[in-house]
Amino acid sequence: MRGPSEAKIAGPAIDACAPEQRALPPLASLARAHGPALAAAAVGIAWFASKVGLAVAHPSHVGWLMSGDWSASYMGWLFFRSAPISLPLGANPFYPFPVGSTLGFTDSIPLVAILLRPWASFLPRDFQYVGAWLLLAFALQGFVGAKLVKLATPHPAAQALGGALFALSPPLLNRLGHASLSAHWIVLVALWLALAPVEARRVRGRIVAVLLLVFLCAGVHPYFVVMTAALAAALVVRLVAVERLGGPALLLGGLSGIAVAAAAGLFLFGFFGSGVRSEAPGFGFFSADLATLVNPMGWSRVLGSLPVQGGQYEGFGYLGAGALLLVLVGIGLTLALRGTRPSPGALARSAPIGAVTLLLFVFALSDAITFAGERILTVGLYALVPQLGSTFRSSGRFVWPLHYLIVLAAIAAVANALRTRPRALVGALAVAFAVQAADVNPPVPLQLGTEPWRPPGSEVWELARGGYQHLAMYPPYLNAGGEPVAEDACGPPVWPPDAQLGLAHVAYRLGLTFNGAYAARLDPDRAGAYCRELYGAVSGARLDPATIYVVRPQEVEAFRRAHGICGRVDGAPVCVSGEREPGDPFARAVRMNPLP
């Protein structure tokens, strides 16, 4: 028979009715495990709704995508959904045809497009996922941000407020013009994997996790591949050199695995091996300024802006007044209160991650280092590897890991100083959040869902269904990163911006290929060869009977000399081969609407 003391010890272990032993309902269990992160995610959604609106997330709401960079994202997906599946998976041979591009170079988020491709025939004809991706990016920014803050404090309210502060990051809101680059939560995941404690028996699992992240990042954007690969390398160095959880085999295997994961992902998603060149000019122009972390560039209601050079919007890294306030409070408390400084072990574990983010920031500055818009130093080191700068010409984006590490370090410093005063900690974070929300203000309203757009409405286009294979602009509309492609062969740009969009939509709806595109990269050799072939066919009176030509008015006479049938459809000059008559209804409709 047990004594009273034994019963007292054993009782709770066997009492199935004890409250702490009862299984929590699924929702309660979810709230306990992820409540602060879900609250921060809700703040991210609310912030997105207040600045942009939720209408853009509707999959059938496509009008807002029909301009500028957004149109590339949408059109890349539309033509990919009917393209044959091949390797690399991100190849998009139909946009533009026959030059081709990739999902990545149209900012179409290859990972999402490839996952949706098998279901394309079941999706609505006008279906977009860009808006939902943007909304998810803000939700995940808050969610992962709260998980990062959990590394610094166990207090749930502090985690939620810290995650909310991450959701209000100015660089995130600033990147809304590029869907794939809005996935800043990827950087936060990489920081968490690099900083979170690792038990010896879980080292292999952590390495696998970072390799998977690096690989999948290639399905979003190659800039994230570099950032996550660098932070993954920092994790490997931390495990081997600081925590002694592995030896040379882990170091060599980990670093090699990171390189293989990055290369495999970039190939599979179409950035390598697709034939599209990744190099472009602009390195040193699209850079970051040394003062970028404190320079709002017009995004602040509180602080004035410092000068920058023309392309340095790409290096926008403003912390926000709330985060800057938290940085100052963290520094002040650390200096003023004894026993609040990080332990040497904590600093050593964080050192590889800090070193990597600083190196990325140095690359963000490029070879022309500026302070407040004035060049103070020129670095010739990058000339030794010119492909690095030409491939990642918008180097300013690499300021993001340092931006988020500083925000986390400020939260951690305040949390460490106020670890015995949780109410003060929550109050400090609440003030920082409120200041951030009041401060961050886009210089131009982000009304993505209000752009009016109507597709070409003439019923004449329907007469071409099934009778043609191609729709072609003459001259072709081929634009890569805002610049004409193969100008020596294709000629100077003659079409106004976005002139190709309505016609591309017509081609998509009729199941035709289309020769116009706006993309980040297009292969100039392929474009030049196509232009020479096209121009030669017109000048040699060899119009393709399977092609509808939308012609610049000044070029109509060349098609008439080539025995083409020319008329007007939706107000634009349209020509087809004279071989189409008399049995082709579209050709007859074109002739019945003659040009002057």
Residue pairs with C-beta under 8 A, 6 or more apart in sequence:
2 10
12 18
12 20
12 21
15 21
24 32
30 38
31 38
34 143
35 156
35 160
36 146
36 150
36 156
36 157
36 159
36 160
36 163
37 142
37 143
37 144
37 146
37 147
37 150
37 159
37 160
37 163
38 143
39 142
39 146
39 160
39 163
39 164
40 142
40 143
40 145
40 146
40 159
40 160
40 161
40 162
40 163
40 164
40 166
40 167
41 139
41 140
41 142
41 143
41 146
41 163
41 167
42 139
42 142
43 142
43 160
43 163
43 164
43 167
43 168
44 138
44 139
44 140
44 141
44 142
44 143
44 164
44 167
45 135
45 138
45 139
45 142
47 138
47 167
47 168
47 173
47 437
48 54
48 134
48 135
48 138
48 139
51 173
51 442
51 446
52 134
52 176
52 446
52 447
52 448
52 449
53 447
53 448
53 449
54 135
55 61
55 131
55 449
56 64
56 130
56 131
56 134
56 135
56 448
56 449
57 131
57 132
57 134
57 135
58 131
59 123
59 124
59 127
59 128
59 129
59 131
59 132
60 124
60 126
60 127
60 128
61 128
61 131
61 449
62 74
62 126
62 128
63 449
63 451
63 452
63 453
64 70
64 131
64 448
64 449
64 450
64 451
64 453
65 71
65 73
65 74
65 128
65 130
66 74
66 451
66 453
66 498
66 501
66 505
67 451
67 453
67 498
67 501
68 177
68 497
68 498
69 107
69 177
69 178
69 518
70 130
70 177
70 179
70 448
71 498
71 501
71 518
72 106
72 107
72 108
72 517
72 518
72 519
72 520
73 106
73 107
73 108
73 109
73 130
73 179
73 180
74 108
74 128
74 130
75 95
75 106
75 501
75 504
75 505
75 508
75 517
75 518
76 92
76 95
76 101
76 103
76 106
76 107
76 108
76 113
76 519
77 103
77 106
77 108
77 113
77 128
77 129
78 95
78 504
78 505
78 508
79 92
79 94
79 95
79 504
79 508
79 514
80 92
80 94
80 95
80 103
80 108
80 113
80 117
81 113
81 116
81 117
81 120
81 123
82 94
82 120
82 508
82 511
83 91
83 92
83 93
83 94
84 93
85 117
86 93
87 268
87 273
88 102
88 267
88 268
88 269
88 270
88 272
88 273
88 274
89 110
89 114
89 268
89 269
89 270
90 102
90 103
90 104
90 110
90 113
90 114
90 219
90 268
90 269
90 270
90 271
90 274
91 100
91 102
91 270
91 274
92 100
92 101
92 102
92 103
92 106
92 108
92 270
93 100
94 100
94 513
94 514
95 101
95 106
95 514
95 517
95 519
96 476
96 478
96 514
96 515
96 516
96 517
96 522
97 470
97 513
97 514
97 515
98 513
98 515
98 526
98 530
99 478
99 515
99 517
99 522
99 523
99 526
99 527
99 530
100 274
100 275
100 276
100 523
100 526
101 276
101 517
101 519
101 521
101 522
102 110
102 269
102 270
102 271
102 274
102 276
103 109
103 110
103 113
103 114
103 269
103 270
104 110
104 180
104 221
104 222
104 269
104 270
104 271
104 520
105 270
105 271
105 276
105 519
105 520
105 521
105 522
106 517
106 519
106 520
107 178
107 179
107 180
107 181
107 221
107 520
108 180
109 129
109 130
109 133
109 179
109 180
109 219
109 220
110 218
110 219
110 220
110 269
110 270
111 216
111 219
111 220
111 269
112 129
112 133
112 219
113 129
114 219
114 269
116 123
116 129
125 509
130 179
131 448
133 179
133 182
133 183
134 176
134 179
134 182
137 172
137 182
137 183
137 184
137 185
138 167
138 172
140 183
140 185
141 166
141 167
141 169
141 172
141 184
141 185
141 188
142 163
142 164
142 166
142 167
143 163
143 185
144 163
144 166
144 185
144 188
144 189
144 192
145 162
145 163
145 164
145 165
145 166
145 167
145 185
145 188
146 159
146 160
146 162
146 163
146 164
146 166
147 159
147 163
147 188
147 192
148 162
148 163
148 166
148 188
148 191
148 192
148 195
148 408
149 158
149 159
149 162
149 163
149 166
149 408
149 411
149 415
150 159
151 192
151 195
151 196
151 408
151 412
152 162
152 408
152 411
152 412
152 415
152 416
153 159
153 162
153 411
153 412
153 415
153 419
153 425
155 415
155 422
155 425
155 426
157 422
157 426
158 411
158 415
158 422
158 425
158 426
158 429
161 426
161 429
161 430
161 432
161 433
162 411
162 429
164 433
165 322
165 323
165 326
165 407
165 411
165 429
165 432
165 433
165 436
166 188
166 404
166 407
168 320
168 322
168 433
168 436
168 437
168 440
169 184
169 320
169 323
169 403
169 404
169 407
170 296
170 299
170 316
170 318
170 319
170 320
170 440
171 184
171 316
171 317
171 318
171 399
171 400
171 403
172 182
172 184
173 299
173 440
173 442
173 446
174 299
174 313
174 316
174 442
175 181
175 182
175 184
176 182
176 446
176 448
180 220
180 221
181 221
181 223
181 397
183 220
183 221
183 224
184 400
184 404
186 213
186 217
186 220
186 224
186 227
186 228
187 224
187 227
187 228
187 231
187 400
187 401
187 404
188 404
189 213
189 228
190 210
190 213
190 227
190 228
190 231
190 232
190 401
191 231
191 353
191 401
191 404
191 405
191 408
193 206
193 209
193 210
193 213
193 231
193 232
193 235
194 210
194 231
194 232
194 234
194 235
194 238
194 352
194 353
195 349
195 350
195 353
195 408
198 206
198 239
198 243
198 245
200 245
203 239
203 245
203 246
203 250
206 235
206 239
207 235
207 236
207 250
207 254
207 257
210 228
210 231
210 232
210 235
210 258
211 232
211 257
211 258
211 261
212 261
213 228
213 232
214 225
214 228
214 229
214 232
214 258
214 261
214 262
214 265
215 261
215 262
215 264
215 265
216 265
217 224
217 225
217 227
217 228
217 265
218 225
218 262
218 264
218 265
218 266
218 268
218 269
218 271
219 265
219 268
219 269
222 266
222 271
222 278
222 391
222 392
223 392
223 394
223 397
223 398
225 262
225 265
225 266
226 262
226 360
226 392
226 398
227 360
227 398
227 400
227 401
229 258
229 259
229 261
229 262
230 356
230 359
230 360
230 401
231 353
231 356
231 357
231 401
232 254
232 258
233 254
233 255
233 258
233 356
234 352
234 353
234 355
234 356
235 254
235 352
235 353
236 250
236 251
236 254
236 255
236 258
237 251
237 352
238 349
238 351
238 352
238 353
239 245
239 246
239 250
239 254
240 246
240 247
240 248
240 250
240 251
240 254
241 251
241 352
242 348
242 349
242 351
242 352
243 349
246 254
263 272
266 272
267 273
270 276
271 278
272 278
275 523
275 526
276 521
276 522
276 523
277 521
277 523
277 524
278 391
278 521
279 387
279 390
279 391
280 390
280 393
280 480
280 481
280 520
280 521
281 390
281 393
282 311
282 393
282 394
282 481
283 366
283 367
283 382
283 389
283 390
283 392
283 393
283 395
284 366
284 367
284 368
284 389
284 395
285 309
285 310
285 311
285 393
286 311
286 312
286 314
286 315
286 366
286 393
286 394
286 395
286 396
287 309
287 311
287 312
287 314
287 315
287 364
287 365
287 366
287 368
287 370
287 395
287 396
288 312
288 314
288 315
288 316
288 317
288 361
288 364
288 365
288 366
288 395
288 396
288 398
288 399
289 295
289 306
289 308
289 309
289 312
289 315
289 365
289 370
289 371
289 372
289 373
290 365
290 369
290 370
290 371
290 372
290 376
291 306
291 371
291 372
292 312
292 315
292 316
292 317
292 318
292 396
292 399
293 317
293 318
293 319
293 399
293 402
293 403
293 406
294 303
294 306
294 318
294 319
294 324
295 305
295 306
295 308
295 318
295 372
296 303
296 304
296 305
296 318
297 305
297 308
297 313
297 316
297 318
297 443
298 305
298 443
299 316
299 318
299 440
299 441
299 442
299 443
300 318
300 320
300 321
300 439
300 440
300 441
301 438
301 439
301 440
301 441
302 321
302 435
302 438
302 439
303 321
303 439
306 372
306 373
307 372
307 373
307 374
308 370
308 372
308 373
309 370
309 373
311 396
312 370
312 373
312 396
313 396
314 394
314 395
314 396
314 397
315 364
315 365
315 395
315 396
315 397
315 399
316 396
316 399
317 364
317 396
317 399
317 400
317 402
317 403
319 327
319 403
319 406
319 407
320 436
320 439
320 440
321 435
321 436
321 438
321 439
321 440
322 431
322 432
322 433
322 434
322 435
322 436
322 437
322 439
323 406
323 407
323 410
323 432
323 436
325 431
325 432
325 435
326 407
326 410
326 411
326 414
326 428
326 429
326 432
327 406
327 410
329 410
329 414
329 428
329 432
330 409
330 410
330 411
330 412
330 413
330 414
330 417
331 413
333 340
333 413
333 414
333 417
333 418
334 340
334 341
334 413
334 416
334 417
337 417
340 413
340 416
340 417
342 350
342 412
342 416
353 405
354 405
356 401
357 401
357 402
357 405
358 402
360 398
360 399
360 401
360 402
361 398
361 399
361 401
361 402
363 392
363 395
363 398
364 395
364 396
364 397
364 398
364 399
365 395
366 379
366 382
366 389
366 395
366 396
367 378
367 379
367 380
367 381
367 382
367 383
367 389
368 375
368 378
368 379
369 375
369 376
369 377
369 378
369 379
370 376
382 388
382 389
389 395
392 398
411 429
414 425
414 428
414 429
415 425
418 424
418 425
418 428
419 425
453 501
455 502
455 505
455 506
455 509
456 502
456 503
456 505
456 506
456 570
457 570
458 569
458 570
460 569
460 570
460 586
460 589
460 590
460 593
461 506
461 509
461 510
461 569
461 570
462 510
463 585
463 586
463 589
464 510
464 512
464 548
464 586
465 510
465 511
467 584
467 585
467 586
468 510
468 512
468 546
468 547
468 548
468 576
468 586
469 512
469 513
469 546
469 547
470 512
470 513
470 514
470 515
470 544
470 546
470 547
470 548
471 503
471 506
471 507
471 510
471 512
471 513
471 514
471 515
471 547
471 548
471 550
472 514
472 515
472 534
472 547
472 548
472 549
472 550
473 495
473 499
473 500
473 503
473 515
473 516
473 549
473 550
474 534
474 538
474 549
474 550
474 551
474 552
474 555
474 559
475 490
475 491
475 494
475 495
475 531
475 535
475 552
475 555
476 490
476 515
476 516
476 527
476 530
476 531
476 534
477 495
477 499
477 500
477 515
477 516
477 517
477 518
478 484
478 485
478 486
478 490
478 515
478 516
478 517
478 522
478 527
478 531
479 485
479 493
479 517
479 518
479 519
479 522
480 519
480 520
480 521
480 522
481 519
481 520
481 521
484 490
484 492
484 493
485 522
485 524
485 527
486 524
486 525
486 527
486 528
486 531
488 528
489 527
489 528
489 529
489 531
489 532
490 527
490 528
490 531
491 531
494 552
495 552
498 518
499 516
500 514
500 516
500 517
500 518
502 570
503 514
503 516
503 550
503 572
504 514
504 516
504 517
506 512
507 513
507 514
508 514
512 548
515 530
515 534
536 542
537 543
537 544
538 555
538 558
538 559
538 562
539 558
539 562
540 562
541 561
541 562
541 563
542 562
543 549
543 559
543 562
543 563
543 564
543 575
543 576
543 577
543 578
543 579
544 577
545 576
545 577
545 579
545 580
547 576
547 577
548 574
548 576
548 586
549 559
549 564
549 574
549 575
549 576
550 572
550 573
550 574
551 559
551 566
551 573
551 574
551 575
552 573
553 573
553 595
556 566
556 573
556 575
556 595
559 566
559 575
560 566
560 575
563 577
563 578
564 575
564 576
564 577
564 578
565 575
565 576
565 577
565 578
565 580
565 581
565 587
565 590
565 591
566 573
566 574
566 575
566 590
566 594
566 595
567 573
567 574
567 575
567 589
567 590
567 591
567 592
567 593
567 594
567 595
568 574
568 590
568 593
568 594
568 595
569 589
569 590
569 593
573 595
574 590
575 590
576 584
576 586
576 587
576 590
580 586
580 587
581 587
581 588
581 591
582 588
